[in-house]
Amino acid sequence: MHNLGFALDGAWRVLLAGLVLGAGLPILFTLGIRSLSWAAAGPAPRPAGKAIGYGLFAVVILGVVLGITFIVATGFGKALSFEHVYPTIVAKH
């Protein structure tokens, strides 16, 4: 019975990682498009929609840049460290 518990524990972790890493950025991009659409709809412009949309686009771009940085760092035999507040490329231990 413990094996089933371990399998379910691992399954929800994989599902969560897949949703965050696999579908998370496209969902944020879609929400950014929707908020820009909401900002332009109607007779009066909505600046909050533009701010939310551009903020979501910034998060998506940051995720893409971090992903490319991780791939390039790994290719050069380095690692991406989040030891400080900002990510740095360090030698692998």
HTML snippet that shows the backbone in 3Dmol.js (N, CA, C, O; Angstrom):
<script src="https://3Dmol.org/build/3Dmol-min.js"></script>
<div id="view" style="width:600px;height:400px;position:relative"></div>
<script>
const pdb = `
ATOM      1  N   MET A   1       0.824  -1.192   0.000  1.00  0.00           N
ATOM      2  CA  MET A   1       0.000   0.000   0.000  1.00  0.00           C
ATOM      3  C   MET A   1       0.869   1.256   0.000  1.00  0.00           C
ATOM      4  O   MET A   1       0.456   2.299  -0.508  1.00  0.00           O
ATOM      5  N   HIS A   2       2.067   1.158   0.568  1.00  0.00           N
ATOM      6  CA  HIS A   2       2.960   2.310   0.575  1.00  0.00           C
ATOM      7  C   HIS A   2       3.409   2.670  -0.832  1.00  0.00           C
ATOM      8  O   HIS A   2       3.636   3.844  -1.127  1.00  0.00           O
ATOM      9  N   ASN A   3       3.541   1.677  -1.702  1.00  0.00           N
ATOM     10  CA  ASN A   3       3.968   1.951  -3.073  1.00  0.00           C
ATOM     11  C   ASN A   3       2.960   2.831  -3.806  1.00  0.00           C
ATOM     12  O   ASN A   3       3.350   3.711  -4.574  1.00  0.00           O
ATOM     13  N   LEU A   4       1.678   2.602  -3.578  1.00  0.00           N
ATOM     14  CA  LEU A   4       0.652   3.424  -4.200  1.00  0.00           C
ATOM     15  C   LEU A   4       0.746   4.865  -3.709  1.00  0.00           C
ATOM     16  O   LEU A   4       0.584   5.804  -4.489  1.00  0.00           O
ATOM     17  N   GLY A   5       1.004   5.033  -2.432  1.00  0.00           N
ATOM     18  CA  GLY A   5       1.177   6.382  -1.875  1.00  0.00           C
ATOM     19  C   GLY A   5       2.371   7.088  -2.480  1.00  0.00           C
ATOM     20  O   GLY A   5       2.297   8.274  -2.803  1.00  0.00           O
ATOM     21  N   PHE A   6       3.487   6.359  -2.638  1.00  0.00           N
ATOM     22  CA  PHE A   6       4.673   6.950  -3.262  1.00  0.00           C
ATOM     23  C   PHE A   6       4.399   7.315  -4.722  1.00  0.00           C
ATOM     24  O   PHE A   6       4.836   8.366  -5.190  1.00  0.00           O
ATOM     25  N   ALA A   7       3.687   6.464  -5.434  1.00  0.00           N
ATOM     26  CA  ALA A   7       3.377   6.718  -6.839  1.00  0.00           C
ATOM     27  C   ALA A   7       2.479   7.941  -6.985  1.00  0.00           C
ATOM     28  O   ALA A   7       2.706   8.777  -7.860  1.00  0.00           O
ATOM     29  N   LEU A   8       1.468   8.049  -6.137  1.00  0.00           N
ATOM     30  CA  LEU A   8       0.572   9.202  -6.214  1.00  0.00           C
ATOM     31  C   LEU A   8       1.286  10.484  -5.812  1.00  0.00           C
ATOM     32  O   LEU A   8       1.025  11.541  -6.385  1.00  0.00           O
ATOM     33  N   ASP A   9       2.182  10.405  -4.835  1.00  0.00           N
ATOM     34  CA  ASP A   9       2.954  11.577  -4.427  1.00  0.00           C
ATOM     35  C   ASP A   9       3.837  12.052  -5.578  1.00  0.00           C
ATOM     36  O   ASP A   9       3.903  13.248  -5.862  1.00  0.00           O
ATOM     37  N   GLY A  10       4.503  11.130  -6.229  1.00  0.00           N
ATOM     38  CA  GLY A  10       5.342  11.492  -7.370  1.00  0.00           C
ATOM     39  C   GLY A  10       4.523  11.994  -8.541  1.00  0.00           C
ATOM     40  O   GLY A  10       4.955  12.898  -9.257  1.00  0.00           O
ATOM     41  N   ALA A  11       3.337  11.414  -8.749  1.00  0.00           N
ATOM     42  CA  ALA A  11       2.494  11.802  -9.881  1.00  0.00           C
ATOM     43  C   ALA A  11       2.007  13.240  -9.750  1.00  0.00           C
ATOM     44  O   ALA A  11       2.012  13.979 -10.734  1.00  0.00           O
ATOM     45  N   TRP A  12       1.591  13.647  -8.566  1.00  0.00           N
ATOM     46  CA  TRP A  12       1.101  15.020  -8.453  1.00  0.00           C
ATOM     47  C   TRP A  12       2.245  16.013  -8.565  1.00  0.00           C
ATOM     48  O   TRP A  12       2.041  17.132  -9.035  1.00  0.00           O
ATOM     49  N   ARG A  13       3.463  15.622  -8.136  1.00  0.00           N
ATOM     50  CA  ARG A  13       4.612  16.523  -8.297  1.00  0.00           C
ATOM     51  C   ARG A  13       4.962  16.702  -9.774  1.00  0.00           C
ATOM     52  O   ARG A  13       5.267  17.811 -10.214  1.00  0.00           O
ATOM     53  N   VAL A  14       4.919  15.618 -10.532  1.00  0.00           N
ATOM     54  CA  VAL A  14       5.193  15.698 -11.969  1.00  0.00           C
ATOM     55  C   VAL A  14       4.109  16.510 -12.663  1.00  0.00           C
ATOM     56  O   VAL A  14       4.413  17.319 -13.541  1.00  0.00           O
ATOM     57  N   LEU A  15       2.857  16.311 -12.288  1.00  0.00           N
ATOM     58  CA  LEU A  15       1.753  17.068 -12.864  1.00  0.00           C
ATOM     59  C   LEU A  15       1.910  18.560 -12.576  1.00  0.00           C
ATOM     60  O   LEU A  15       1.715  19.389 -13.466  1.00  0.00           O
ATOM     61  N   LEU A  16       2.255  18.897 -11.360  1.00  0.00           N
ATOM     62  CA  LEU A  16       2.433  20.298 -10.991  1.00  0.00           C
ATOM     63  C   LEU A  16       3.595  20.926 -11.763  1.00  0.00           C
ATOM     64  O   LEU A  16       3.468  22.039 -12.272  1.00  0.00           O
ATOM     65  N   ALA A  17       4.714  20.230 -11.852  1.00  0.00           N
ATOM     66  CA  ALA A  17       5.862  20.748 -12.599  1.00  0.00           C
ATOM     67  C   ALA A  17       5.522  20.907 -14.075  1.00  0.00           C
ATOM     68  O   ALA A  17       5.930  21.884 -14.703  1.00  0.00           O
ATOM     69  N   GLY A  18       4.785  19.963 -14.628  1.00  0.00           N
ATOM     70  CA  GLY A  18       4.383  20.058 -16.026  1.00  0.00           C
ATOM     71  C   GLY A  18       3.456  21.238 -16.288  1.00  0.00           C
ATOM     72  O   GLY A  18       3.577  21.914 -17.309  1.00  0.00           O
ATOM     73  N   LEU A  19       2.537  21.481 -15.368  1.00  0.00           N
ATOM     74  CA  LEU A  19       1.638  22.619 -15.536  1.00  0.00           C
ATOM     75  C   LEU A  19       2.382  23.943 -15.423  1.00  0.00           C
ATOM     76  O   LEU A  19       2.152  24.862 -16.209  1.00  0.00           O
ATOM     77  N   VAL A  20       3.270  24.036 -14.446  1.00  0.00           N
ATOM     78  CA  VAL A  20       3.999  25.291 -14.241  1.00  0.00           C
ATOM     79  C   VAL A  20       4.978  25.540 -15.380  1.00  0.00           C
ATOM     80  O   VAL A  20       4.997  26.632 -15.948  1.00  0.00           O
ATOM     81  N   LEU A  21       5.783  24.553 -15.719  1.00  0.00           N
ATOM     82  CA  LEU A  21       6.823  24.745 -16.719  1.00  0.00           C
ATOM     83  C   LEU A  21       6.321  24.564 -18.145  1.00  0.00           C
ATOM     84  O   LEU A  21       6.798  25.239 -19.057  1.00  0.00           O
ATOM     85  N   GLY A  22       5.377  23.674 -18.347  1.00  0.00           N
ATOM     86  CA  GLY A  22       4.927  23.390 -19.706  1.00  0.00           C
ATOM     87  C   GLY A  22       3.802  24.281 -20.171  1.00  0.00           C
ATOM     88  O   GLY A  22       3.838  24.787 -21.293  1.00  0.00           O
ATOM     89  N   ALA A  23       2.815  24.482 -19.343  1.00  0.00           N
ATOM     90  CA  ALA A  23       1.645  25.256 -19.749  1.00  0.00           C
ATOM     91  C   ALA A  23       1.589  26.622 -19.084  1.00  0.00           C
ATOM     92  O   ALA A  23       0.762  27.453 -19.459  1.00  0.00           O
ATOM     93  N   GLY A  24       2.434  26.866 -18.126  1.00  0.00           N
ATOM     94  CA  GLY A  24       2.374  28.119 -17.372  1.00  0.00           C
ATOM     95  C   GLY A  24       2.660  29.346 -18.204  1.00  0.00           C
ATOM     96  O   GLY A  24       1.906  30.318 -18.153  1.00  0.00           O
ATOM     97  N   LEU A  25       3.745  29.321 -18.978  1.00  0.00           N
ATOM     98  CA  LEU A  25       4.091  30.491 -19.786  1.00  0.00           C
ATOM     99  C   LEU A  25       3.072  30.756 -20.899  1.00  0.00           C
ATOM    100  O   LEU A  25       2.697  31.912 -21.099  1.00  0.00           O
ATOM    101  N   PRO A  26       2.608  29.734 -21.632  1.00  0.00           N
ATOM    102  CA  PRO A  26       1.559  30.029 -22.624  1.00  0.00           C
ATOM    103  C   PRO A  26       0.267  30.571 -22.001  1.00  0.00           C
ATOM    104  O   PRO A  26      -0.412  31.402 -22.604  1.00  0.00           O
ATOM    105  N   ILE A  27      -0.065  30.107 -20.813  1.00  0.00           N
ATOM    106  CA  ILE A  27      -1.260  30.628 -20.141  1.00  0.00           C
ATOM    107  C   ILE A  27      -1.056  32.093 -19.769  1.00  0.00           C
ATOM    108  O   ILE A  27      -1.963  32.906 -19.949  1.00  0.00           O
ATOM    109  N   LEU A  28       0.129  32.442 -19.250  1.00  0.00           N
ATOM    110  CA  LEU A  28       0.407  33.839 -18.910  1.00  0.00           C
ATOM    111  C   LEU A  28       0.386  34.719 -20.155  1.00  0.00           C
ATOM    112  O   LEU A  28      -0.113  35.844 -20.115  1.00  0.00           O
ATOM    113  N   PHE A  29       0.928  34.207 -21.264  1.00  0.00           N
ATOM    114  CA  PHE A  29       0.893  34.960 -22.514  1.00  0.00           C
ATOM    115  C   PHE A  29      -0.541  35.195 -22.962  1.00  0.00           C
ATOM    116  O   PHE A  29      -0.889  36.294 -23.393  1.00  0.00           O
ATOM    117  N   THR A  30      -1.368  34.171 -22.862  1.00  0.00           N
ATOM    118  CA  THR A  30      -2.774  34.285 -23.240  1.00  0.00           C
ATOM    119  C   THR A  30      -3.494  35.297 -22.363  1.00  0.00           C
ATOM    120  O   THR A  30      -4.296  36.090 -22.857  1.00  0.00           O
ATOM    121  N   LEU A  31      -3.214  35.275 -21.071  1.00  0.00           N
ATOM    122  CA  LEU A  31      -3.833  36.248 -20.172  1.00  0.00           C
ATOM    123  C   LEU A  31      -3.366  37.667 -20.488  1.00  0.00           C
ATOM    124  O   LEU A  31      -4.132  38.619 -20.342  1.00  0.00           O
ATOM    125  N   GLY A  32      -2.115  37.812 -20.919  1.00  0.00           N
ATOM    126  CA  GLY A  32      -1.623  39.123 -21.325  1.00  0.00           C
ATOM    127  C   GLY A  32      -2.361  39.641 -22.553  1.00  0.00           C
ATOM    128  O   GLY A  32      -2.719  40.817 -22.619  1.00  0.00           O
ATOM    129  N   ILE A  33      -2.586  38.762 -23.522  1.00  0.00           N
ATOM    130  CA  ILE A  33      -3.349  39.145 -24.715  1.00  0.00           C
ATOM    131  C   ILE A  33      -4.782  39.533 -24.334  1.00  0.00           C
ATOM    132  O   ILE A  33      -5.324  40.518 -24.833  1.00  0.00           O
ATOM    133  N   ARG A  34      -5.377  38.746 -23.447  1.00  0.00           N
ATOM    134  CA  ARG A  34      -6.753  39.042 -23.016  1.00  0.00           C
ATOM    135  C   ARG A  34      -6.841  40.385 -22.297  1.00  0.00           C
ATOM    136  O   ARG A  34      -7.793  41.139 -22.505  1.00  0.00           O
ATOM    137  N   SER A  35      -5.853  40.690 -21.452  1.00  0.00           N
ATOM    138  CA  SER A  35      -5.923  41.956 -20.719  1.00  0.00           C
ATOM    139  C   SER A  35      -5.685  43.142 -21.649  1.00  0.00           C
ATOM    140  O   SER A  35      -6.268  44.207 -21.443  1.00  0.00           O
ATOM    141  N   LEU A  36      -4.829  42.979 -22.681  1.00  0.00           N
ATOM    142  CA  LEU A  36      -4.677  44.059 -23.658  1.00  0.00           C
ATOM    143  C   LEU A  36      -5.964  44.239 -24.461  1.00  0.00           C
ATOM    144  O   LEU A  36      -6.329  45.362 -24.808  1.00  0.00           O
ATOM    145  N   SER A  37      -6.641  43.148 -24.754  1.00  0.00           N
ATOM    146  CA  SER A  37      -7.925  43.221 -25.449  1.00  0.00           C
ATOM    147  C   SER A  37      -8.960  43.920 -24.577  1.00  0.00           C
ATOM    148  O   SER A  37      -9.734  44.745 -25.063  1.00  0.00           O
ATOM    149  N   TRP A  38      -8.973  43.588 -23.289  1.00  0.00           N
ATOM    150  CA  TRP A  38      -9.897  44.223 -22.352  1.00  0.00           C
ATOM    151  C   TRP A  38      -9.589  45.711 -22.227  1.00  0.00           C
ATOM    152  O   TRP A  38     -10.501  46.525 -22.087  1.00  0.00           O
ATOM    153  N   ALA A  39      -8.297  46.070 -22.278  1.00  0.00           N
ATOM    154  CA  ALA A  39      -7.909  47.472 -22.155  1.00  0.00           C
ATOM    155  C   ALA A  39      -8.380  48.290 -23.347  1.00  0.00           C
ATOM    156  O   ALA A  39      -8.696  49.470 -23.199  1.00  0.00           O
ATOM    157  N   ALA A  40      -8.433  47.680 -24.527  1.00  0.00           N
ATOM    158  CA  ALA A  40      -8.819  48.409 -25.739  1.00  0.00           C
ATOM    159  C   ALA A  40     -10.324  48.371 -25.998  1.00  0.00           C
ATOM    160  O   ALA A  40     -10.818  49.146 -26.818  1.00  0.00           O
ATOM    161  N   ALA A  41     -11.060  47.500 -25.327  1.00  0.00           N
ATOM    162  CA  ALA A  41     -12.495  47.367 -25.576  1.00  0.00           C
ATOM    163  C   ALA A  41     -13.263  48.501 -24.907  1.00  0.00           C
ATOM    164  O   ALA A  41     -12.861  49.010 -23.860  1.00  0.00           O
ATOM    165  N   GLY A  42     -14.326  48.870 -25.503  1.00  0.00           N
ATOM    166  CA  GLY A  42     -15.201  49.882 -24.918  1.00  0.00           C
ATOM    167  C   GLY A  42     -14.826  51.283 -25.349  1.00  0.00           C
ATOM    168  O   GLY A  42     -13.815  51.494 -26.019  1.00  0.00           O
ATOM    169  N   PRO A  43     -15.658  52.247 -24.955  1.00  0.00           N
ATOM    170  CA  PRO A  43     -15.420  53.629 -25.378  1.00  0.00           C
ATOM    171  C   PRO A  43     -14.238  54.295 -24.655  1.00  0.00           C
ATOM    172  O   PRO A  43     -13.579  55.170 -25.218  1.00  0.00           O
ATOM    173  N   ALA A  44     -13.977  53.886 -23.431  1.00  0.00           N
ATOM    174  CA  ALA A  44     -12.884  54.507 -22.669  1.00  0.00           C
ATOM    175  C   ALA A  44     -11.737  53.504 -22.501  1.00  0.00           C
ATOM    176  O   ALA A  44     -11.974  52.344 -22.162  1.00  0.00           O
ATOM    177  N   PRO A  45     -10.508  53.940 -22.734  1.00  0.00           N
ATOM    178  CA  PRO A  45      -9.373  53.014 -22.541  1.00  0.00           C
ATOM    179  C   PRO A  45      -9.190  52.680 -21.062  1.00  0.00           C
ATOM    180  O   PRO A  45      -9.504  53.478 -20.179  1.00  0.00           O
ATOM    181  N   ARG A  46      -8.676  51.483 -20.823  1.00  0.00           N
ATOM    182  CA  ARG A  46      -8.440  51.026 -19.444  1.00  0.00           C
ATOM    183  C   ARG A  46      -6.935  50.838 -19.258  1.00  0.00           C
ATOM    184  O   ARG A  46      -6.382  49.839 -19.718  1.00  0.00           O
ATOM    185  N   PRO A  47      -6.266  51.775 -18.593  1.00  0.00           N
ATOM    186  CA  PRO A  47      -4.820  51.663 -18.427  1.00  0.00           C
ATOM    187  C   PRO A  47      -4.407  50.483 -17.546  1.00  0.00           C
ATOM    188  O   PRO A  47      -3.288  49.987 -17.675  1.00  0.00           O
ATOM    189  N   ALA A  48      -5.277  50.030 -16.665  1.00  0.00           N
ATOM    190  CA  ALA A  48      -4.938  48.886 -15.811  1.00  0.00           C
ATOM    191  C   ALA A  48      -4.763  47.625 -16.655  1.00  0.00           C
ATOM    192  O   ALA A  48      -3.905  46.794 -16.358  1.00  0.00           O
ATOM    193  N   GLY A  49      -5.566  47.481 -17.695  1.00  0.00           N
ATOM    194  CA  GLY A  49      -5.441  46.325 -18.584  1.00  0.00           C
ATOM    195  C   GLY A  49      -4.112  46.319 -19.305  1.00  0.00           C
ATOM    196  O   GLY A  49      -3.489  45.268 -19.460  1.00  0.00           O
ATOM    197  N   LYS A  50      -3.670  47.495 -19.751  1.00  0.00           N
ATOM    198  CA  LYS A  50      -2.368  47.579 -20.416  1.00  0.00           C
ATOM    199  C   LYS A  50      -1.243  47.238 -19.444  1.00  0.00           C
ATOM    200  O   LYS A  50      -0.317  46.508 -19.794  1.00  0.00           O
ATOM    201  N   ALA A  51      -1.323  47.759 -18.236  1.00  0.00           N
ATOM    202  CA  ALA A  51      -0.277  47.505 -17.239  1.00  0.00           C
ATOM    203  C   ALA A  51      -0.205  46.017 -16.899  1.00  0.00           C
ATOM    204  O   ALA A  51       0.886  45.453 -16.809  1.00  0.00           O
ATOM    205  N   ILE A  52      -1.349  45.387 -16.712  1.00  0.00           N
ATOM    206  CA  ILE A  52      -1.381  43.952 -16.406  1.00  0.00           C
ATOM    207  C   ILE A  52      -0.835  43.153 -17.584  1.00  0.00           C
ATOM    208  O   ILE A  52      -0.045  42.227 -17.399  1.00  0.00           O
ATOM    209  N   GLY A  53      -1.255  43.509 -18.791  1.00  0.00           N
ATOM    210  CA  GLY A  53      -0.793  42.800 -19.986  1.00  0.00           C
ATOM    211  C   GLY A  53       0.711  42.890 -20.158  1.00  0.00           C
ATOM    212  O   GLY A  53       1.374  41.876 -20.375  1.00  0.00           O
ATOM    213  N   TYR A  54       1.256  44.099 -20.062  1.00  0.00           N
ATOM    214  CA  TYR A  54       2.702  44.257 -20.224  1.00  0.00           C
ATOM    215  C   TYR A  54       3.471  43.597 -19.083  1.00  0.00           C
ATOM    216  O   TYR A  54       4.578  43.100 -19.290  1.00  0.00           O
ATOM    217  N   GLY A  55       2.896  43.589 -17.885  1.00  0.00           N
ATOM    218  CA  GLY A  55       3.530  42.879 -16.772  1.00  0.00           C
ATOM    219  C   GLY A  55       3.600  41.379 -17.019  1.00  0.00           C
ATOM    220  O   GLY A  55       4.612  40.739 -16.734  1.00  0.00           O
ATOM    221  N   LEU A  56       2.514  40.825 -17.553  1.00  0.00           N
ATOM    222  CA  LEU A  56       2.501  39.394 -17.866  1.00  0.00           C
ATOM    223  C   LEU A  56       3.482  39.066 -18.991  1.00  0.00           C
ATOM    224  O   LEU A  56       4.146  38.030 -18.953  1.00  0.00           O
ATOM    225  N   PHE A  57       3.576  39.946 -19.995  1.00  0.00           N
ATOM    226  CA  PHE A  57       4.550  39.731 -21.067  1.00  0.00           C
ATOM    227  C   PHE A  57       5.970  39.766 -20.521  1.00  0.00           C
ATOM    228  O   PHE A  57       6.826  39.004 -20.971  1.00  0.00           O
ATOM    229  N   ALA A  58       6.228  40.646 -19.550  1.00  0.00           N
ATOM    230  CA  ALA A  58       7.559  40.723 -18.952  1.00  0.00           C
ATOM    231  C   ALA A  58       7.905  39.419 -18.222  1.00  0.00           C
ATOM    232  O   ALA A  58       9.043  38.956 -18.284  1.00  0.00           O
ATOM    233  N   VAL A  59       6.930  38.836 -17.539  1.00  0.00           N
ATOM    234  CA  VAL A  59       7.166  37.562 -16.850  1.00  0.00           C
ATOM    235  C   VAL A  59       7.460  36.452 -17.860  1.00  0.00           C
ATOM    236  O   VAL A  59       8.338  35.621 -17.627  1.00  0.00           O
ATOM    237  N   VAL A  60       6.733  36.433 -18.976  1.00  0.00           N
ATOM    238  CA  VAL A  60       6.956  35.422 -20.011  1.00  0.00           C
ATOM    239  C   VAL A  60       8.348  35.584 -20.610  1.00  0.00           C
ATOM    240  O   VAL A  60       9.066  34.598 -20.783  1.00  0.00           O
ATOM    241  N   ILE A  61       8.734  36.809 -20.926  1.00  0.00           N
ATOM    242  CA  ILE A  61      10.066  37.050 -21.491  1.00  0.00           C
ATOM    243  C   ILE A  61      11.144  36.651 -20.500  1.00  0.00           C
ATOM    244  O   ILE A  61      12.152  36.064 -20.892  1.00  0.00           O
ATOM    245  N   LEU A  62      10.952  36.958 -19.225  1.00  0.00           N
ATOM    246  CA  LEU A  62      11.919  36.565 -18.205  1.00  0.00           C
ATOM    247  C   LEU A  62      12.055  35.046 -18.133  1.00  0.00           C
ATOM    248  O   LEU A  62      13.165  34.526 -18.010  1.00  0.00           O
ATOM    249  N   GLY A  63      10.942  34.340 -18.209  1.00  0.00           N
ATOM    250  CA  GLY A  63      10.985  32.873 -18.198  1.00  0.00           C
ATOM    251  C   GLY A  63      11.722  32.310 -19.397  1.00  0.00           C
ATOM    252  O   GLY A  63      12.492  31.358 -19.264  1.00  0.00           O
ATOM    253  N   VAL A  64      11.494  32.890 -20.572  1.00  0.00           N
ATOM    254  CA  VAL A  64      12.175  32.423 -21.780  1.00  0.00           C
ATOM    255  C   VAL A  64      13.674  32.700 -21.691  1.00  0.00           C
ATOM    256  O   VAL A  64      14.487  31.843 -22.037  1.00  0.00           O
ATOM    257  N   VAL A  65      14.038  33.891 -21.232  1.00  0.00           N
ATOM    258  CA  VAL A  65      15.457  34.238 -21.109  1.00  0.00           C
ATOM    259  C   VAL A  65      16.152  33.339 -20.086  1.00  0.00           C
ATOM    260  O   VAL A  65      17.280  32.903 -20.315  1.00  0.00           O
ATOM    261  N   LEU A  66      15.501  33.062 -18.975  1.00  0.00           N
ATOM    262  CA  LEU A  66      16.091  32.159 -17.985  1.00  0.00           C
ATOM    263  C   LEU A  66      16.235  30.747 -18.536  1.00  0.00           C
ATOM    264  O   LEU A  66      17.225  30.073 -18.253  1.00  0.00           O
ATOM    265  N   GLY A  67      15.267  30.293 -19.313  1.00  0.00           N
ATOM    266  CA  GLY A  67      15.361  28.969 -19.927  1.00  0.00           C
ATOM    267  C   GLY A  67      16.516  28.874 -20.909  1.00  0.00           C
ATOM    268  O   GLY A  67      17.258  27.891 -20.906  1.00  0.00           O
ATOM    269  N   ILE A  68      16.673  29.891 -21.751  1.00  0.00           N
ATOM    270  CA  ILE A  68      17.793  29.899 -22.700  1.00  0.00           C
ATOM    271  C   ILE A  68      19.116  29.987 -21.962  1.00  0.00           C
ATOM    272  O   ILE A  68      20.083  29.330 -22.346  1.00  0.00           O
ATOM    273  N   THR A  69      19.172  30.794 -20.902  1.00  0.00           N
ATOM    274  CA  THR A  69      20.391  30.900 -20.100  1.00  0.00           C
ATOM    275  C   THR A  69      20.752  29.566 -19.472  1.00  0.00           C
ATOM    276  O   THR A  69      21.927  29.200 -19.431  1.00  0.00           O
ATOM    277  N   PHE A  70      19.769  28.842 -18.987  1.00  0.00           N
ATOM    278  CA  PHE A  70      20.017  27.528 -18.399  1.00  0.00           C
ATOM    279  C   PHE A  70      20.578  26.563 -19.438  1.00  0.00           C
ATOM    280  O   PHE A  70      21.522  25.824 -19.157  1.00  0.00           O
ATOM    281  N   ILE A  71      19.999  26.571 -20.636  1.00  0.00           N
ATOM    282  CA  ILE A  71      20.457  25.671 -21.697  1.00  0.00           C
ATOM    283  C   ILE A  71      21.884  26.010 -22.113  1.00  0.00           C
ATOM    284  O   ILE A  71      22.712  25.112 -22.268  1.00  0.00           O
ATOM    285  N   VAL A  72      22.178  27.291 -22.296  1.00  0.00           N
ATOM    286  CA  VAL A  72      23.521  27.707 -22.712  1.00  0.00           C
ATOM    287  C   VAL A  72      24.539  27.412 -21.618  1.00  0.00           C
ATOM    288  O   VAL A  72      25.634  26.928 -21.906  1.00  0.00           O
ATOM    289  N   ALA A  73      24.189  27.699 -20.364  1.00  0.00           N
ATOM    290  CA  ALA A  73      25.118  27.436 -19.258  1.00  0.00           C
ATOM    291  C   ALA A  73      25.422  25.952 -19.151  1.00  0.00           C
ATOM    292  O   ALA A  73      26.571  25.575 -18.925  1.00  0.00           O
ATOM    293  N   THR A  74      24.427  25.114 -19.308  1.00  0.00           N
ATOM    294  CA  THR A  74      24.640  23.672 -19.252  1.00  0.00           C
ATOM    295  C   THR A  74      25.523  23.208 -20.404  1.00  0.00           C
ATOM    296  O   THR A  74      26.352  22.314 -20.228  1.00  0.00           O
ATOM    297  N   GLY A  75      25.356  23.804 -21.573  1.00  0.00           N
ATOM    298  CA  GLY A  75      26.179  23.455 -22.723  1.00  0.00           C
ATOM    299  C   GLY A  75      27.649  23.791 -22.524  1.00  0.00           C
ATOM    300  O   GLY A  75      28.522  23.114 -23.067  1.00  0.00           O
ATOM    301  N   PHE A  76      27.924  24.824 -21.755  1.00  0.00           N
ATOM    302  CA  PHE A  76      29.305  25.209 -21.468  1.00  0.00           C
ATOM    303  C   PHE A  76      29.845  24.547 -20.205  1.00  0.00           C
ATOM    304  O   PHE A  76      30.938  24.892 -19.754  1.00  0.00           O
ATOM    305  N   GLY A  77      29.109  23.612 -19.628  1.00  0.00           N
ATOM    306  CA  GLY A  77      29.559  22.909 -18.428  1.00  0.00           C
ATOM    307  C   GLY A  77      29.392  23.725 -17.164  1.00  0.00           C
ATOM    308  O   GLY A  77      30.059  23.451 -16.166  1.00  0.00           O
ATOM    309  N   LYS A  78      28.531  24.707 -17.179  1.00  0.00           N
ATOM    310  CA  LYS A  78      28.263  25.548 -16.013  1.00  0.00           C
ATOM    311  C   LYS A  78      26.872  25.230 -15.473  1.00  0.00           C
ATOM    312  O   LYS A  78      26.151  24.391 -16.014  1.00  0.00           O
ATOM    313  N   ALA A  79      26.521  25.914 -14.407  1.00  0.00           N
ATOM    314  CA  ALA A  79      25.197  25.735 -13.812  1.00  0.00           C
ATOM    315  C   ALA A  79      24.585  27.098 -13.536  1.00  0.00           C
ATOM    316  O   ALA A  79      25.302  28.084 -13.364  1.00  0.00           O
ATOM    317  N   LEU A  80      23.284  27.152 -13.493  1.00  0.00           N
ATOM    318  CA  LEU A  80      22.561  28.380 -13.170  1.00  0.00           C
ATOM    319  C   LEU A  80      22.213  28.321 -11.688  1.00  0.00           C
ATOM    320  O   LEU A  80      21.521  27.405 -11.243  1.00  0.00           O
ATOM    321  N   SER A  81      22.694  29.298 -10.929  1.00  0.00           N
ATOM    322  CA  SER A  81      22.489  29.299  -9.483  1.00  0.00           C
ATOM    323  C   SER A  81      21.553  30.431  -9.084  1.00  0.00           C
ATOM    324  O   SER A  81      21.661  31.548  -9.592  1.00  0.00           O
ATOM    325  N   PHE A  82      20.647  30.138  -8.184  1.00  0.00           N
ATOM    326  CA  PHE A  82      19.765  31.143  -7.618  1.00  0.00           C
ATOM    327  C   PHE A  82      20.132  31.387  -6.154  1.00  0.00           C
ATOM    328  O   PHE A  82      19.267  31.679  -5.329  1.00  0.00           O
ATOM    329  N   GLU A  83      21.417  31.265  -5.843  1.00  0.00           N
ATOM    330  CA  GLU A  83      21.898  31.447  -4.482  1.00  0.00           C
ATOM    331  C   GLU A  83      21.632  32.864  -3.990  1.00  0.00           C
ATOM    332  O   GLU A  83      21.308  33.067  -2.820  1.00  0.00           O
ATOM    333  N   HIS A  84      21.767  33.828  -4.867  1.00  0.00           N
ATOM    334  CA  HIS A  84      21.462  35.218  -4.534  1.00  0.00           C
ATOM    335  C   HIS A  84      20.062  35.520  -5.036  1.00  0.00           C
ATOM    336  O   HIS A  84      19.363  34.615  -5.492  1.00  0.00           O
ATOM    337  N   VAL A  85      19.654  36.734  -4.964  1.00  0.00           N
ATOM    338  CA  VAL A  85      18.319  37.090  -5.423  1.00  0.00           C
ATOM    339  C   VAL A  85      18.210  36.957  -6.943  1.00  0.00           C
ATOM    340  O   VAL A  85      17.156  36.587  -7.459  1.00  0.00           O
ATOM    341  N   TYR A  86      19.277  37.253  -7.647  1.00  0.00           N
ATOM    342  CA  TYR A  86      19.281  37.190  -9.098  1.00  0.00           C
ATOM    343  C   TYR A  86      20.046  35.931  -9.544  1.00  0.00           C
ATOM    344  O   TYR A  86      20.939  35.481  -8.826  1.00  0.00           O
ATOM    345  N   PRO A  87      19.719  35.361 -10.697  1.00  0.00           N
ATOM    346  CA  PRO A  87      20.406  34.158 -11.162  1.00  0.00           C
ATOM    347  C   PRO A  87      21.819  34.458 -11.641  1.00  0.00           C
ATOM    348  O   PRO A  87      22.057  35.483 -12.281  1.00  0.00           O
ATOM    349  N   THR A  88      22.748  33.573 -11.336  1.00  0.00           N
ATOM    350  CA  THR A  88      24.133  33.706 -11.785  1.00  0.00           C
ATOM    351  C   THR A  88      24.590  32.383 -12.384  1.00  0.00           C
ATOM    352  O   THR A  88      24.084  31.315 -12.040  1.00  0.00           O
ATOM    353  N   ILE A  89      25.561  32.482 -13.290  1.00  0.00           N
ATOM    354  CA  ILE A  89      26.141  31.279 -13.872  1.00  0.00           C
ATOM    355  C   ILE A  89      27.403  30.958 -13.093  1.00  0.00           C
ATOM    356  O   ILE A  89      28.299  31.792 -12.969  1.00  0.00           O
ATOM    357  N   VAL A  90      27.464  29.739 -12.568  1.00  0.00           N
ATOM    358  CA  VAL A  90      28.588  29.307 -11.732  1.00  0.00           C
ATOM    359  C   VAL A  90      29.132  27.991 -12.263  1.00  0.00           C
ATOM    360  O   VAL A  90      28.478  27.291 -13.036  1.00  0.00           O
ATOM    361  N   ALA A  91      30.361  27.669 -11.824  1.00  0.00           N
ATOM    362  CA  ALA A  91      30.953  26.390 -12.203  1.00  0.00           C
ATOM    363  C   ALA A  91      30.218  25.256 -11.476  1.00  0.00           C
ATOM    364  O   ALA A  91      29.783  25.412 -10.335  1.00  0.00           O
ATOM    365  N   LYS A  92      30.090  24.116 -12.161  1.00  0.00           N
ATOM    366  CA  LYS A  92      29.454  22.949 -11.520  1.00  0.00           C
ATOM    367  C   LYS A  92      30.380  22.407 -10.451  1.00  0.00           C
ATOM    368  O   LYS A  92      31.602  22.425 -10.602  1.00  0.00           O
ATOM    369  N   HIS A  93      29.792  21.927  -9.377  1.00  0.00           N
ATOM    370  CA  HIS A  93      30.589  21.369  -8.285  1.00  0.00           C
ATOM    371  C   HIS A  93      30.839  19.910  -8.496  1.00  0.00           C
ATOM    372  O   HIS A  93      31.495  19.270  -7.674  1.00  0.00           O
TER     373      HIS A  93
END
`;
const viewer = $3Dmol.createViewer("view");
viewer.addModel(pdb, "pdb");
viewer.setStyle({}, {cartoon: {color: "spectrum"}});
viewer.zoomTo();
viewer.render();
</script>
